[in-house]
Amino acid sequence: MYLDTFEVIGGTPLRGELYPQGAKNEALQVISAVLLTDDPVTISNIPDILDVRKLIELLQGFGVSVEQLAPDTYRFCAGTLDLDYLRSDAFMKDAQRLRGSVMLIGPLLARFGRAALPKPGGDKIGRRRLDAHFRGFEQLGAEFKYDDERDIYYVQQPPGGLRGAYIHMDEISVTGTANVVMAAVLARGQTTLYNAACEPYVQQLCRLLVAMGARIEGIGSNLLRIEGVERLGGAQHRCLPDMIEVGSFIGLAAMTASDITIRNAGVEHLGIIPRTFERLGIAIERRGDDLHIPPQEHYEISTFIDGSILTIYDAPWPGFTPDLMSIVLVVATQARGSVLIHQKMFESRLFFVDKLIDMGAQIILCDPHRATVIGLDRRSQLRGIEMTSPDIRAGQALLIAALSAKGRSLIHNVHQIDRGYQRIDERLKAIGAKINRI
């Protein structure tokens, strides 16, 4: 029987150390990049989560040799591949279940000349267009077709192969940038990519590609210059700690008034994440590469300089990541003061607030993109309820709410949480959480 429900008994402060997993979003990109070479590529600090396991299974379907060297370390070798797998029912079925499968298109197109992909699934957080990917490929000379009856995307190289181009992206898409970069590294001539995403995930992918022999300038900026090479070789790479999990642990500590130390947090790569939580009144002590969050009975939301209500909104890097907006919202429910949460990038990501309202939170959902949270300042503890996780990040936010709540909560559909958080129940149990899979 598949255990897809968490039973949580909340209201218990936690105490101990947590080690963030490897970055999920980075792992999906760098694992896809192994298709660009027939030499071995070794990647460490890979998180053991559902989405990563599904992507590795897709690679094995192509015939990629996958050797697990350690619990978090794999050696991949994409020597001779079976491209007929692209047309198989098995590929179409498995790729459709994983939004990260879109990252395979760029490498397949660049090295093998063609790729196909069913319309991918993933989180139900609103429209997530793939235009940035395919328009970028087209500007490199690729031919693109969409079969609207079967919901399948097709792309292939033109005669003579891909060629470098000036590409001004109309959307700052992380996965779109990564996909176009992976296609461009094997294209003829120079590609200039402007308005590119510059998240740490993209920077890490570019560093791996450079280690494999790619020529990329501007890493860390929104202007990348890529000089195409004939082939790439093998390399070794280590994924960063997952900044989304680090932010989730900061929020967990605040909500449950816990004493938690986050070890090996990758502090230099967190950008404004710690500062954003500090604006909610959360004390964060930096100790080298560790973060210590001491227990706080109260934390107070700051205001703008003129005294007006604080607004927290998501933005492309180096702005605040949209993946932590759900966490910030739930943490604000027990703060002193009020905050406007403005989720700009996805129109369905705030719809989980009805569960928090059922738990006793004071939240006004203004529209699909904005919610005003009136903090309870712990005067009234949230109460446990039965609920369902709609997506990875909202699921983790609801888990944090349940751990802070009075009484018993049931969270169904927790495979959504498992897609992004590695054995989260076991790791939280180790620091005192009352959580079981049932």
TORKOL-4160 file (C-alpha; in steps of 0.2 Angstrom, whole numbers, padded with zeros to 4 digits, m for minus):
438
<pt num="1" X="0000" Y="0000" Z="0000"/>
<pt num="2" X="0006" Y="0017" Z="m0005"/>
<pt num="3" X="0008" Y="0028" Z="0011"/>
<pt num="4" X="0003" Y="0045" Z="0004"/>
<pt num="5" X="m0003" Y="0054" Z="0020"/>
<pt num="6" X="0006" Y="0062" Z="0035"/>
<pt num="7" X="m0002" Y="0062" Z="0052"/>
<pt num="8" X="0005" Y="0077" Z="0062"/>
<pt num="9" X="0003" Y="0081" Z="0080"/>
<pt num="10" X="0008" Y="0099" Z="0081"/>
<pt num="11" X="0012" Y="0111" Z="0095"/>
<pt num="12" X="0029" Y="0104" Z="0100"/>
<pt num="13" X="0045" Y="0115" Z="0099"/>
<pt num="14" X="0059" Y="0106" Z="0089"/>
<pt num="15" X="0078" Y="0106" Z="0093"/>
<pt num="16" X="0093" Y="0100" Z="0083"/>
<pt num="17" X="0102" Y="0101" Z="0067"/>
<pt num="18" X="0096" Y="0100" Z="0049"/>
<pt num="19" X="0107" Y="0097" Z="0034"/>
<pt num="20" X="0099" Y="0104" Z="0018"/>
<pt num="21" X="0098" Y="0092" Z="0003"/>
<pt num="22" X="0106" Y="0095" Z="m0014"/>
<pt num="23" X="0097" Y="0108" Z="m0024"/>
<pt num="24" X="0082" Y="0100" Z="m0033"/>
<pt num="25" X="0081" Y="0113" Z="m0047"/>
<pt num="26" X="0100" Y="0112" Z="m0050"/>
<pt num="27" X="0100" Y="0093" Z="m0050"/>
<pt num="28" X="0086" Y="0092" Z="m0064"/>
<pt num="29" X="0097" Y="0103" Z="m0075"/>
<pt num="30" X="0114" Y="0096" Z="m0073"/>
<pt num="31" X="0108" Y="0078" Z="m0074"/>
<pt num="32" X="0100" Y="0082" Z="m0091"/>
<pt num="33" X="0117" Y="0090" Z="m0096"/>
<pt num="34" X="0125" Y="0072" Z="m0096"/>
<pt num="35" X="0117" Y="0069" Z="m0113"/>
<pt num="36" X="0128" Y="0082" Z="m0121"/>
<pt num="37" X="0143" Y="0070" Z="m0120"/>
<pt num="38" X="0148" Y="0052" Z="m0123"/>
<pt num="39" X="0161" Y="0053" Z="m0108"/>
<pt num="40" X="0157" Y="0050" Z="m0090"/>
<pt num="41" X="0150" Y="0064" Z="m0079"/>
<pt num="42" X="0150" Y="0062" Z="m0060"/>
<pt num="43" X="0138" Y="0072" Z="m0050"/>
<pt num="44" X="0137" Y="0073" Z="m0031"/>
<pt num="45" X="0125" Y="0080" Z="m0018"/>
<pt num="46" X="0110" Y="0074" Z="m0028"/>
<pt num="47" X="0094" Y="0074" Z="m0018"/>
<pt num="48" X="0085" Y="0058" Z="m0016"/>
<pt num="49" X="0068" Y="0064" Z="m0021"/>
<pt num="50" X="0054" Y="0058" Z="m0033"/>
<pt num="51" X="0057" Y="0071" Z="m0047"/>
<pt num="52" X="0076" Y="0066" Z="m0048"/>
<pt num="53" X="0072" Y="0048" Z="m0048"/>
<pt num="54" X="0060" Y="0050" Z="m0062"/>
<pt num="55" X="0072" Y="0059" Z="m0072"/>
<pt num="56" X="0086" Y="0046" Z="m0070"/>
<pt num="57" X="0074" Y="0033" Z="m0075"/>
<pt num="58" X="0070" Y="0043" Z="m0091"/>
<pt num="59" X="0089" Y="0043" Z="m0095"/>
<pt num="60" X="0090" Y="0025" Z="m0092"/>
<pt num="61" X="0076" Y="0022" Z="m0104"/>
<pt num="62" X="0087" Y="0031" Z="m0117"/>
<pt num="63" X="0101" Y="0018" Z="m0113"/>
<pt num="64" X="0112" Y="0030" Z="m0102"/>
<pt num="65" X="0123" Y="0020" Z="m0090"/>
<pt num="66" X="0119" Y="0025" Z="m0073"/>
<pt num="67" X="0131" Y="0020" Z="m0058"/>
<pt num="68" X="0127" Y="0025" Z="m0040"/>
<pt num="69" X="0144" Y="0028" Z="m0032"/>
<pt num="70" X="0136" Y="0034" Z="m0015"/>
<pt num="71" X="0119" Y="0038" Z="m0008"/>
<pt num="72" X="0120" Y="0055" Z="m0016"/>
<pt num="73" X="0133" Y="0052" Z="m0030"/>
<pt num="74" X="0130" Y="0045" Z="m0048"/>
<pt num="75" X="0141" Y="0042" Z="m0063"/>
<pt num="76" X="0132" Y="0045" Z="m0079"/>
<pt num="77" X="0138" Y="0039" Z="m0097"/>
<pt num="78" X="0127" Y="0043" Z="m0112"/>
<pt num="79" X="0138" Y="0034" Z="m0125"/>
<pt num="80" X="0126" Y="0025" Z="m0137"/>
<pt num="81" X="0108" Y="0030" Z="m0135"/>
<pt num="82" X="0092" Y="0023" Z="m0141"/>
<pt num="83" X="0083" Y="0037" Z="m0149"/>
<pt num="84" X="0068" Y="0026" Z="m0154"/>
<pt num="85" X="0064" Y="0028" Z="m0135"/>
<pt num="86" X="0058" Y="0046" Z="m0139"/>
<pt num="87" X="0043" Y="0038" Z="m0149"/>
<pt num="88" X="0039" Y="0025" Z="m0137"/>
<pt num="89" X="0023" Y="0025" Z="m0126"/>
<pt num="90" X="0034" Y="0022" Z="m0111"/>
<pt num="91" X="0043" Y="0038" Z="m0114"/>
<pt num="92" X="0027" Y="0048" Z="m0117"/>
<pt num="93" X="0019" Y="0042" Z="m0102"/>
<pt num="94" X="0034" Y="0044" Z="m0090"/>
<pt num="95" X="0040" Y="0061" Z="m0097"/>
<pt num="96" X="0022" Y="0068" Z="m0095"/>
<pt num="97" X="0022" Y="0065" Z="m0077"/>
<pt num="98" X="0038" Y="0075" Z="m0074"/>
<pt num="99" X="0039" Y="0094" Z="m0078"/>
<pt num="100" X="0058" Y="0093" Z="m0077"/>
<pt num="101" X="0058" Y="0081" Z="m0092"/>
<pt num="102" X="0058" Y="0098" Z="m0103"/>
<pt num="103" X="0076" Y="0099" Z="m0098"/>
<pt num="104" X="0080" Y="0085" Z="m0110"/>
<pt num="105" X="0075" Y="0094" Z="m0125"/>
<pt num="106" X="0090" Y="0105" Z="m0127"/>
<pt num="107" X="0104" Y="0092" Z="m0125"/>
<pt num="108" X="0095" Y="0080" Z="m0136"/>
<pt num="109" X="0092" Y="0093" Z="m0150"/>
<pt num="110" X="0111" Y="0099" Z="m0148"/>
<pt num="111" X="0119" Y="0082" Z="m0149"/>
<pt num="112" X="0107" Y="0071" Z="m0158"/>
<pt num="113" X="0098" Y="0083" Z="m0169"/>
<pt num="114" X="0080" Y="0080" Z="m0163"/>
<pt num="115" X="0069" Y="0079" Z="m0148"/>
<pt num="116" X="0051" Y="0076" Z="m0144"/>
<pt num="117" X="0041" Y="0079" Z="m0128"/>
<pt num="118" X="0023" Y="0077" Z="m0122"/>
<pt num="119" X="0015" Y="0092" Z="m0113"/>
<pt num="120" X="0023" Y="0089" Z="m0096"/>
<pt num="121" X="0014" Y="0089" Z="m0079"/>
<pt num="122" X="0021" Y="0095" Z="m0062"/>
<pt num="123" X="0014" Y="0107" Z="m0050"/>
<pt num="124" X="m0004" Y="0114" Z="m0052"/>
<pt num="125" X="0001" Y="0132" Z="m0049"/>
<pt num="126" X="m0005" Y="0140" Z="m0065"/>
<pt num="127" X="0000" Y="0142" Z="m0083"/>
<pt num="128" X="0019" Y="0138" Z="m0086"/>
<pt num="129" X="0023" Y="0142" Z="m0104"/>
<pt num="130" X="0036" Y="0133" Z="m0114"/>
<pt num="131" X="0037" Y="0147" Z="m0127"/>
<pt num="132" X="0054" Y="0153" Z="m0120"/>
<pt num="133" X="0062" Y="0136" Z="m0123"/>
<pt num="134" X="0055" Y="0133" Z="m0141"/>
<pt num="135" X="0057" Y="0151" Z="m0147"/>
<pt num="136" X="0075" Y="0150" Z="m0142"/>
<pt num="137" X="0078" Y="0134" Z="m0151"/>
<pt num="138" X="0070" Y="0142" Z="m0167"/>
<pt num="139" X="0082" Y="0157" Z="m0166"/>
<pt num="140" X="0096" Y="0144" Z="m0166"/>
<pt num="141" X="0088" Y="0138" Z="m0182"/>
<pt num="142" X="0078" Y="0123" Z="m0176"/>
<pt num="143" X="0062" Y="0118" Z="m0184"/>
<pt num="144" X="0048" Y="0117" Z="m0171"/>
<pt num="145" X="0031" Y="0108" Z="m0173"/>
<pt num="146" X="0017" Y="0105" Z="m0160"/>
<pt num="147" X="0004" Y="0091" Z="m0162"/>
<pt num="148" X="m0011" Y="0099" Z="m0153"/>
<pt num="149" X="m0021" Y="0082" Z="m0155"/>
<pt num="150" X="m0008" Y="0072" Z="m0145"/>
<pt num="151" X="m0001" Y="0087" Z="m0135"/>
<pt num="152" X="0017" Y="0083" Z="m0141"/>
<pt num="153" X="0031" Y="0095" Z="m0145"/>
<pt num="154" X="0044" Y="0091" Z="m0159"/>
<pt num="155" X="0060" Y="0100" Z="m0163"/>
<pt num="156" X="0074" Y="0096" Z="m0175"/>
<pt num="157" X="0090" Y="0103" Z="m0181"/>
<pt num="158" X="0090" Y="0111" Z="m0199"/>
<pt num="159" X="0102" Y="0105" Z="m0212"/>
<pt num="160" X="0119" Y="0110" Z="m0207"/>
<pt num="161" X="0115" Y="0110" Z="m0188"/>
<pt num="162" X="0111" Y="0123" Z="m0175"/>
<pt num="163" X="0119" Y="0140" Z="m0177"/>
<pt num="164" X="0123" Y="0154" Z="m0165"/>
<pt num="165" X="0111" Y="0169" Z="m0164"/>
<pt num="166" X="0107" Y="0184" Z="m0154"/>
<pt num="167" X="0093" Y="0180" Z="m0143"/>
<pt num="168" X="0083" Y="0192" Z="m0132"/>
<pt num="169" X="0072" Y="0182" Z="m0121"/>
<pt num="170" X="0055" Y="0189" Z="m0118"/>
<pt num="171" X="0053" Y="0179" Z="m0102"/>
<pt num="172" X="0066" Y="0177" Z="m0088"/>
<pt num="173" X="0064" Y="0158" Z="m0088"/>
<pt num="174" X="0076" Y="0148" Z="m0077"/>
<pt num="175" X="0072" Y="0132" Z="m0087"/>
<pt num="176" X="0071" Y="0141" Z="m0103"/>
<pt num="177" X="0088" Y="0149" Z="m0101"/>
<pt num="178" X="0096" Y="0132" Z="m0096"/>
<pt num="179" X="0088" Y="0123" Z="m0111"/>
<pt num="180" X="0094" Y="0136" Z="m0123"/>
<pt num="181" X="0111" Y="0137" Z="m0116"/>
<pt num="182" X="0113" Y="0118" Z="m0117"/>
<pt num="183" X="0108" Y="0119" Z="m0135"/>
<pt num="184" X="0119" Y="0133" Z="m0139"/>
<pt num="185" X="0135" Y="0126" Z="m0132"/>
<pt num="186" X="0136" Y="0114" Z="m0147"/>
<pt num="187" X="0129" Y="0126" Z="m0160"/>
<pt num="188" X="0141" Y="0134" Z="m0174"/>
<pt num="189" X="0147" Y="0151" Z="m0170"/>
<pt num="190" X="0142" Y="0163" Z="m0155"/>
<pt num="191" X="0126" Y="0164" Z="m0146"/>
<pt num="192" X="0122" Y="0180" Z="m0136"/>
<pt num="193" X="0108" Y="0177" Z="m0123"/>
<pt num="194" X="0101" Y="0193" Z="m0116"/>
<pt num="195" X="0088" Y="0194" Z="m0102"/>
<pt num="196" X="0094" Y="0177" Z="m0097"/>
<pt num="197" X="0089" Y="0170" Z="m0079"/>
<pt num="198" X="0104" Y="0171" Z="m0068"/>
<pt num="199" X="0098" Y="0160" Z="m0053"/>
<pt num="200" X="0112" Y="0150" Z="m0044"/>
<pt num="201" X="0105" Y="0134" Z="m0053"/>
<pt num="202" X="0109" Y="0142" Z="m0070"/>
<pt num="203" X="0126" Y="0147" Z="m0064"/>
<pt num="204" X="0130" Y="0130" Z="m0058"/>
<pt num="205" X="0124" Y="0122" Z="m0075"/>
<pt num="206" X="0136" Y="0134" Z="m0084"/>
<pt num="207" X="0150" Y="0130" Z="m0073"/>
<pt num="208" X="0147" Y="0111" Z="m0076"/>
<pt num="209" X="0146" Y="0115" Z="m0095"/>
<pt num="210" X="0163" Y="0125" Z="m0094"/>
<pt num="211" X="0171" Y="0110" Z="m0085"/>
<pt num="212" X="0165" Y="0099" Z="m0099"/>
<pt num="213" X="0173" Y="0111" Z="m0112"/>
<pt num="214" X="0160" Y="0123" Z="m0116"/>
<pt num="215" X="0165" Y="0142" Z="m0119"/>
<pt num="216" X="0153" Y="0153" Z="m0109"/>
<pt num="217" X="0156" Y="0171" Z="m0103"/>
<pt num="218" X="0145" Y="0181" Z="m0091"/>
<pt num="219" X="0140" Y="0168" Z="m0079"/>
<pt num="220" X="0130" Y="0176" Z="m0065"/>
<pt num="221" X="0124" Y="0190" Z="m0076"/>
<pt num="222" X="0108" Y="0191" Z="m0087"/>
<pt num="223" X="0120" Y="0192" Z="m0103"/>
<pt num="224" X="0128" Y="0176" Z="m0108"/>
<pt num="225" X="0140" Y="0174" Z="m0123"/>
<pt num="226" X="0142" Y="0156" Z="m0129"/>
<pt num="227" X="0155" Y="0151" Z="m0142"/>
<pt num="228" X="0150" Y="0134" Z="m0149"/>
<pt num="229" X="0162" Y="0119" Z="m0148"/>
<pt num="230" X="0162" Y="0103" Z="m0158"/>
<pt num="231" X="0161" Y="0092" Z="m0143"/>
<pt num="232" X="0160" Y="0091" Z="m0124"/>
<pt num="233" X="0169" Y="0079" Z="m0112"/>
<pt num="234" X="0167" Y="0072" Z="m0095"/>
<pt num="235" X="0167" Y="0081" Z="m0079"/>
<pt num="236" X="0164" Y="0081" Z="m0060"/>
<pt num="237" X="0151" Y="0092" Z="m0052"/>
<pt num="238" X="0143" Y="0095" Z="m0035"/>
<pt num="239" X="0126" Y="0102" Z="m0032"/>
<pt num="240" X="0123" Y="0117" Z="m0021"/>
<pt num="241" X="0113" Y="0115" Z="m0005"/>
<pt num="242" X="0095" Y="0118" Z="m0009"/>
<pt num="243" X="0091" Y="0136" Z="m0005"/>
<pt num="244" X="0072" Y="0132" Z="m0005"/>
<pt num="245" X="0074" Y="0119" Z="0009"/>
<pt num="246" X="0085" Y="0131" Z="0019"/>
<pt num="247" X="0071" Y="0144" Z="0018"/>
<pt num="248" X="0058" Y="0131" Z="0023"/>
<pt num="249" X="0069" Y="0127" Z="0038"/>
<pt num="250" X="0070" Y="0145" Z="0043"/>
<pt num="251" X="0051" Y="0146" Z="0042"/>
<pt num="252" X="0049" Y="0130" Z="0052"/>
<pt num="253" X="0060" Y="0136" Z="0066"/>
<pt num="254" X="0050" Y="0152" Z="0068"/>
<pt num="255" X="0033" Y="0145" Z="0067"/>
<pt num="256" X="0036" Y="0131" Z="0080"/>
<pt num="257" X="0047" Y="0142" Z="0091"/>
<pt num="258" X="0061" Y="0130" Z="0089"/>
<pt num="259" X="0080" Y="0130" Z="0091"/>
<pt num="260" X="0087" Y="0124" Z="0074"/>
<pt num="261" X="0104" Y="0125" Z="0067"/>
<pt num="262" X="0105" Y="0123" Z="0048"/>
<pt num="263" X="0122" Y="0115" Z="0044"/>
<pt num="264" X="0131" Y="0118" Z="0027"/>
<pt num="265" X="0118" Y="0130" Z="0021"/>
<pt num="266" X="0127" Y="0137" Z="0007"/>
<pt num="267" X="0126" Y="0155" Z="0014"/>
<pt num="268" X="0135" Y="0164" Z="0000"/>
<pt num="269" X="0122" Y="0158" Z="m0012"/>
<pt num="270" X="0106" Y="0162" Z="m0003"/>
<pt num="271" X="0105" Y="0180" Z="m0009"/>
<pt num="272" X="0091" Y="0190" Z="m0001"/>
<pt num="273" X="0082" Y="0174" Z="0007"/>
<pt num="274" X="0089" Y="0177" Z="0025"/>
<pt num="275" X="0085" Y="0196" Z="0024"/>
<pt num="276" X="0067" Y="0193" Z="0018"/>
<pt num="277" X="0064" Y="0181" Z="0033"/>
<pt num="278" X="0072" Y="0194" Z="0045"/>
<pt num="279" X="0060" Y="0207" Z="0039"/>
<pt num="280" X="0047" Y="0196" Z="0046"/>
<pt num="281" X="0056" Y="0198" Z="0063"/>
<pt num="282" X="0065" Y="0181" Z="0063"/>
<pt num="283" X="0082" Y="0181" Z="0071"/>
<pt num="284" X="0095" Y="0172" Z="0061"/>
<pt num="285" X="0113" Y="0170" Z="0067"/>
<pt num="286" X="0126" Y="0167" Z="0054"/>
<pt num="287" X="0140" Y="0155" Z="0059"/>
<pt num="288" X="0152" Y="0152" Z="0045"/>
<pt num="289" X="0142" Y="0142" Z="0032"/>
<pt num="290" X="0129" Y="0137" Z="0046"/>
<pt num="291" X="0113" Y="0147" Z="0051"/>
<pt num="292" X="0106" Y="0146" Z="0068"/>
<pt num="293" X="0088" Y="0151" Z="0072"/>
<pt num="294" X="0085" Y="0153" Z="0090"/>
<pt num="295" X="0068" Y="0150" Z="0098"/>
<pt num="296" X="0057" Y="0166" Z="0098"/>
<pt num="297" X="0041" Y="0168" Z="0107"/>
<pt num="298" X="0037" Y="0183" Z="0096"/>
<pt num="299" X="0043" Y="0190" Z="0079"/>
<pt num="300" X="0037" Y="0206" Z="0072"/>
<pt num="301" X="0035" Y="0211" Z="0054"/>
<pt num="302" X="0044" Y="0226" Z="0049"/>
<pt num="303" X="0036" Y="0241" Z="0039"/>
<pt num="304" X="0042" Y="0251" Z="0025"/>
<pt num="305" X="0051" Y="0267" Z="0031"/>
<pt num="306" X="0035" Y="0278" Z="0030"/>
<pt num="307" X="0026" Y="0266" Z="0041"/>
<pt num="308" X="0016" Y="0258" Z="0027"/>
<pt num="309" X="0012" Y="0239" Z="0027"/>
<pt num="310" X="0026" Y="0228" Z="0021"/>
<pt num="311" X="0024" Y="0220" Z="0004"/>
<pt num="312" X="0034" Y="0204" Z="0000"/>
<pt num="313" X="0034" Y="0199" Z="m0019"/>
<pt num="314" X="0043" Y="0187" Z="m0030"/>
<pt num="315" X="0055" Y="0191" Z="m0044"/>
<pt num="316" X="0068" Y="0183" Z="m0055"/>
<pt num="317" X="0085" Y="0181" Z="m0046"/>
<pt num="318" X="0093" Y="0191" Z="m0038"/>
<pt num="319" X="0075" Y="0195" Z="m0032"/>
<pt num="320" X="0065" Y="0184" Z="m0019"/>
<pt num="321" X="0062" Y="0167" Z="m0026"/>
<pt num="322" X="0043" Y="0162" Z="m0030"/>
<pt num="323" X="0047" Y="0145" Z="m0022"/>
<pt num="324" X="0047" Y="0152" Z="m0005"/>
<pt num="325" X="0032" Y="0163" Z="m0006"/>
<pt num="326" X="0021" Y="0149" Z="0002"/>
<pt num="327" X="0033" Y="0148" Z="0016"/>
<pt num="328" X="0033" Y="0166" Z="0019"/>
<pt num="329" X="0014" Y="0167" Z="0019"/>
<pt num="330" X="0012" Y="0153" Z="0032"/>
<pt num="331" X="0026" Y="0160" Z="0043"/>
<pt num="332" X="0017" Y="0177" Z="0043"/>
<pt num="333" X="0001" Y="0170" Z="0051"/>
<pt num="334" X="0009" Y="0169" Z="0068"/>
<pt num="335" X="0019" Y="0185" Z="0067"/>
<pt num="336" X="0015" Y="0202" Z="0075"/>
<pt num="337" X="0009" Y="0214" Z="0062"/>
<pt num="338" X="0003" Y="0212" Z="0044"/>
<pt num="339" X="0010" Y="0209" Z="0027"/>
<pt num="340" X="0004" Y="0209" Z="0009"/>
<pt num="341" X="0010" Y="0194" Z="0000"/>
<pt num="342" X="0011" Y="0197" Z="m0019"/>
<pt num="343" X="0014" Y="0181" Z="m0029"/>
<pt num="344" X="0017" Y="0189" Z="m0047"/>
<pt num="345" X="0023" Y="0174" Z="m0057"/>
<pt num="346" X="0010" Y="0160" Z="m0054"/>
<pt num="347" X="m0008" Y="0164" Z="m0053"/>
<pt num="348" X="m0014" Y="0148" Z="m0043"/>
<pt num="349" X="0000" Y="0147" Z="m0030"/>
<pt num="350" X="m0010" Y="0156" Z="m0017"/>
<pt num="351" X="m0026" Y="0145" Z="m0018"/>
<pt num="352" X="m0020" Y="0134" Z="m0003"/>
<pt num="353" X="m0023" Y="0148" Z="0009"/>
<pt num="354" X="m0041" Y="0142" Z="0012"/>
<pt num="355" X="m0033" Y="0127" Z="0022"/>
<pt num="356" X="m0024" Y="0140" Z="0033"/>
<pt num="357" X="m0040" Y="0150" Z="0035"/>
<pt num="358" X="m0049" Y="0133" Z="0041"/>
<pt num="359" X="m0034" Y="0131" Z="0053"/>
<pt num="360" X="m0038" Y="0148" Z="0061"/>
<pt num="361" X="m0027" Y="0160" Z="0051"/>
<pt num="362" X="m0032" Y="0178" Z="0047"/>
<pt num="363" X="m0029" Y="0180" Z="0028"/>
<pt num="364" X="m0038" Y="0190" Z="0015"/>
<pt num="365" X="m0036" Y="0183" Z="m0002"/>
<pt num="366" X="m0037" Y="0199" Z="m0013"/>
<pt num="367" X="m0036" Y="0190" Z="m0030"/>
<pt num="368" X="m0026" Y="0175" Z="m0037"/>
<pt num="369" X="m0010" Y="0185" Z="m0035"/>
<pt num="370" X="m0011" Y="0194" Z="m0018"/>
<pt num="371" X="m0015" Y="0189" Z="0000"/>
<pt num="372" X="m0015" Y="0200" Z="0015"/>
<pt num="373" X="m0010" Y="0191" Z="0031"/>
<pt num="374" X="m0015" Y="0198" Z="0048"/>
<pt num="375" X="m0003" Y="0190" Z="0060"/>
<pt num="376" X="m0010" Y="0182" Z="0076"/>
<pt num="377" X="0006" Y="0185" Z="0086"/>
<pt num="378" X="0003" Y="0167" Z="0094"/>
<pt num="379" X="m0013" Y="0174" Z="0103"/>
<pt num="380" X="m0022" Y="0160" Z="0095"/>
<pt num="381" X="m0014" Y="0144" Z="0090"/>
<pt num="382" X="m0018" Y="0136" Z="0073"/>
<pt num="383" X="m0029" Y="0121" Z="0075"/>
<pt num="384" X="m0026" Y="0104" Z="0066"/>
<pt num="385" X="m0037" Y="0099" Z="0051"/>
<pt num="386" X="m0038" Y="0087" Z="0037"/>
<pt num="387" X="m0031" Y="0094" Z="0021"/>
<pt num="388" X="m0023" Y="0089" Z="0004"/>
<pt num="389" X="m0006" Y="0095" Z="m0003"/>
<pt num="390" X="m0009" Y="0104" Z="m0020"/>
<pt num="391" X="0010" Y="0106" Z="m0025"/>
<pt num="392" X="0027" Y="0104" Z="m0018"/>
<pt num="393" X="0029" Y="0121" Z="m0010"/>
<pt num="394" X="0012" Y="0123" Z="m0003"/>
<pt num="395" X="0013" Y="0106" Z="0004"/>
<pt num="396" X="0028" Y="0110" Z="0014"/>
<pt num="397" X="0020" Y="0126" Z="0020"/>
<pt num="398" X="0005" Y="0116" Z="0026"/>
<pt num="399" X="0017" Y="0104" Z="0034"/>
<pt num="400" X="0025" Y="0118" Z="0044"/>
<pt num="401" X="0007" Y="0125" Z="0048"/>
<pt num="402" X="0002" Y="0108" Z="0055"/>
<pt num="403" X="0018" Y="0106" Z="0065"/>
<pt num="404" X="0014" Y="0123" Z="0074"/>
<pt num="405" X="m0004" Y="0119" Z="0076"/>
<pt num="406" X="m0014" Y="0112" Z="0091"/>
<pt num="407" X="m0020" Y="0094" Z="0089"/>
<pt num="408" X="m0019" Y="0082" Z="0075"/>
<pt num="409" X="m0018" Y="0086" Z="0056"/>
<pt num="410" X="m0019" Y="0074" Z="0041"/>
<pt num="411" X="m0010" Y="0080" Z="0025"/>
<pt num="412" X="m0015" Y="0069" Z="0010"/>
<pt num="413" X="m0006" Y="0068" Z="m0007"/>
<pt num="414" X="0011" Y="0070" Z="0001"/>
<pt num="415" X="0020" Y="0062" Z="m0014"/>
<pt num="416" X="0019" Y="0081" Z="m0019"/>
<pt num="417" X="0030" Y="0085" Z="m0005"/>
<pt num="418" X="0041" Y="0070" Z="m0008"/>
<pt num="419" X="0044" Y="0077" Z="m0026"/>
<pt num="420" X="0055" Y="0091" Z="m0018"/>
<pt num="421" X="0060" Y="0086" Z="m0001"/>
<pt num="422" X="0070" Y="0071" Z="0003"/>
<pt num="423" X="0063" Y="0060" Z="0017"/>
<pt num="424" X="0057" Y="0075" Z="0026"/>
<pt num="425" X="0047" Y="0065" Z="0039"/>
<pt num="426" X="0062" Y="0056" Z="0045"/>
<pt num="427" X="0073" Y="0071" Z="0046"/>
<pt num="428" X="0060" Y="0081" Z="0056"/>
<pt num="429" X="0057" Y="0066" Z="0067"/>
<pt num="430" X="0075" Y="0066" Z="0072"/>
<pt num="431" X="0073" Y="0084" Z="0079"/>
<pt num="432" X="0057" Y="0080" Z="0089"/>
<pt num="433" X="0043" Y="0082" Z="0076"/>
<pt num="434" X="0028" Y="0071" Z="0079"/>
<pt num="435" X="0025" Y="0065" Z="0061"/>
<pt num="436" X="0020" Y="0048" Z="0053"/>
<pt num="437" X="0016" Y="0041" Z="0036"/>
<pt num="438" X="0000" Y="0032" Z="0037"/>
